[in-house]
């Protein structure tokens, strides 16, 4: 069931800083954040909303996230300015569209302002179950095929980045949403130190340093490609349609036990019913022969705890 929350906050007395006297106060600013369950859409929207409040703006926020734990779509509207009336952004009126997942970003493009809107999208692909009805070896999923080059040519100001890959390079795949916050910061008139103070309130204990590095990575990346636009598509890989390898494959699962929260999503949604919990309520592969390597468990895990390895048998023989 979808849920909607609306935050109506007036500027705190004395909180209006020099930022509240800048260009951002001349009109309400509309930021739309979209993705799928577990990516951190709500975290990004709450960081932005609280930051705007501390800078002296009136803020309204609305969100829908009912099926988030089942890999469903999640979106959040954040509107801020001197005076804001409605909590939702009309179609074609989003100043900035932040997409944490590639196909979700494409789905919400009609909400972006056609002449001035800024599109910032992670090229990460989280394929929904209904796109994987055929799980046989060699089967192809029904997923969006548009490339960054095709989409960015249709928007006024667009950026496609591999935020998930950047986060893995930093040592924490879950910091991808903070990288996107850094990218967003380059289009809003707030100081980096103000962003980082708010981010510290929402990230897990002990992860402050990695999130500061992730924020800087996103901010620096945007600055780099704005100075040299031709570098952007080199950094943003073309979306690859997940395809099962042809021929015989050996399937194995890597489980990061400390990341597994026993949410039961992978166990319940495994089409072949080949997953179960161990005595510590950590997921494990109970029937390797039944596993087809469809990767649904990997795509749907909100905590990136599962990696499915599909190694062609011929490769194993050659290496031996």
ChimeraX attribute file (.defattr): number of C-alpha atoms within 10 A of each C-alpha:
attribute: neighborCount
match mode: 1-to-1
recipient: residues
	/A:1	7
	/A:2	10
	/A:3	10
	/A:4	11
	/A:5	13
	/A:6	15
	/A:7	16
	/A:8	16
	/A:9	19
	/A:10	17
	/A:11	19
	/A:12	13
	/A:13	7
	/A:14	9
	/A:15	13
	/A:16	15
	/A:17	12
	/A:18	9
	/A:19	16
	/A:20	20
	/A:21	12
	/A:22	10
	/A:23	9
	/A:24	16
	/A:25	17
	/A:26	12
	/A:27	12
	/A:28	18
	/A:29	20
	/A:30	23
	/A:31	26
	/A:32	27
	/A:33	26
	/A:34	29
	/A:35	29
	/A:36	27
	/A:37	23
	/A:38	21
	/A:39	23
	/A:40	21
	/A:41	24
	/A:42	22
	/A:43	18
	/A:44	22
	/A:45	23
	/A:46	19
	/A:47	19
	/A:48	23
	/A:49	24
	/A:50	16
	/A:51	20
	/A:52	24
	/A:53	20
	/A:54	17
	/A:55	19
	/A:56	25
	/A:57	29
	/A:58	24
	/A:59	29
	/A:60	25
	/A:61	25
	/A:62	22
	/A:63	24
	/A:64	18
	/A:65	21
	/A:66	15
	/A:67	15
	/A:68	19
	/A:69	17
	/A:70	20
	/A:71	21
	/A:72	16
	/A:73	20
	/A:74	24
	/A:75	22
	/A:76	26
	/A:77	24
	/A:78	26
	/A:79	29
	/A:80	28
	/A:81	23
	/A:82	18
	/A:83	18
	/A:84	18
	/A:85	13
	/A:86	14
	/A:87	21
	/A:88	19
	/A:89	21
	/A:90	14
	/A:91	12
	/A:92	15
	/A:93	18
	/A:94	28
	/A:95	22
	/A:96	24
	/A:97	25
	/A:98	28
	/A:99	29
	/A:100	28
	/A:101	22
	/A:102	25
	/A:103	23
	/A:104	23
	/A:105	21
	/A:106	15
	/A:107	12
	/A:108	20
	/A:109	20
	/A:110	14
	/A:111	18
	/A:112	25
	/A:113	21
	/A:114	17
	/A:115	11
	/A:116	14
	/A:117	22
	/A:118	22
	/A:119	26
	/A:120	24
	/A:121	30
	/A:122	27
	/A:123	26
	/A:124	22
	/A:125	19
	/A:126	21
	/A:127	24
	/A:128	19
	/A:129	21
	/A:130	10
	/A:131	13
	/A:132	18
	/A:133	14
	/A:134	13
	/A:135	19
	/A:136	15
	/A:137	16
	/A:138	13
	/A:139	16
	/A:140	17
	/A:141	20
	/A:142	16
	/A:143	18
	/A:144	17
	/A:145	12
	/A:146	14
	/A:147	17
	/A:148	22
	/A:149	15
	/A:150	10
	/A:151	15
	/A:152	17
	/A:153	10
	/A:154	11
	/A:155	18
	/A:156	14
	/A:157	15
	/A:158	19
	/A:159	25
	/A:160	25
	/A:161	26
	/A:162	18
	/A:163	29
	/A:164	23
	/A:165	19
	/A:166	19
	/A:167	23
	/A:168	13
	/A:169	11
	/A:170	16
	/A:171	12
	/A:172	17
	/A:173	17
	/A:174	19
	/A:175	26
	/A:176	27
	/A:177	26
	/A:178	28
	/A:179	29
	/A:180	28
	/A:181	26
	/A:182	26
	/A:183	27
	/A:184	23
	/A:185	20
	/A:186	17
	/A:187	13
	/A:188	11
	/A:189	12
	/A:190	15
	/A:191	11
	/A:192	15
	/A:193	10
	/A:194	13
	/A:195	20
	/A:196	20
	/A:197	14
	/A:198	17
	/A:199	23
	/A:200	17
	/A:201	11
	/A:202	13
	/A:203	15
	/A:204	9
	/A:205	8
	/A:206	9
	/A:207	12
	/A:208	17
	/A:209	10
	/A:210	17
	/A:211	26
	/A:212	21
	/A:213	17
	/A:214	28
	/A:215	26
	/A:216	20
	/A:217	21
	/A:218	26
	/A:219	22
	/A:220	16
	/A:221	20
	/A:222	24
	/A:223	13
	/A:224	13
	/A:225	15
	/A:226	13
	/A:227	10
	/A:228	10
	/A:229	13
	/A:230	10
	/A:231	13
	/A:232	20
	/A:233	17
	/A:234	10
	/A:235	16
	/A:236	21
	/A:237	16
	/A:238	16
	/A:239	17
	/A:240	14
	/A:241	14
	/A:242	17
	/A:243	14
	/A:244	19
	/A:245	16
	/A:246	11
	/A:247	10
	/A:248	12
	/A:249	19
	/A:250	17
	/A:251	18
	/A:252	15
	/A:253	18
	/A:254	13
	/A:255	18
	/A:256	14
	/A:257	15
	/A:258	8
	/A:259	13
	/A:260	18
	/A:261	14
	/A:262	14
	/A:263	15
	/A:264	18
	/A:265	16
	/A:266	25
	/A:267	19
	/A:268	15
	/A:269	15
	/A:270	18
	/A:271	18
	/A:272	15
	/A:273	15
	/A:274	18
	/A:275	22
	/A:276	18
	/A:277	14
	/A:278	11
	/A:279	7
	/A:280	8
	/A:281	14
	/A:282	18
	/A:283	23
	/A:284	18
	/A:285	19
	/A:286	14
	/A:287	12
	/A:288	14
	/A:289	10
	/A:290	14
	/A:291	20
	/A:292	18
	/A:293	24
	/A:294	26
	/A:295	23
	/A:296	21
	/A:297	24
	/A:298	21
	/A:299	20
	/A:300	25
	/A:301	24
	/A:302	25
	/A:303	17
	/A:304	19
	/A:305	18
	/A:306	24
	/A:307	16
	/A:308	17
	/A:309	14
	/A:310	18
	/A:311	15
	/A:312	15
	/A:313	13
	/A:314	13
	/A:315	11
	/A:316	11
	/A:317	8
	/A:318	7
	/A:319	6
	/A:320	6
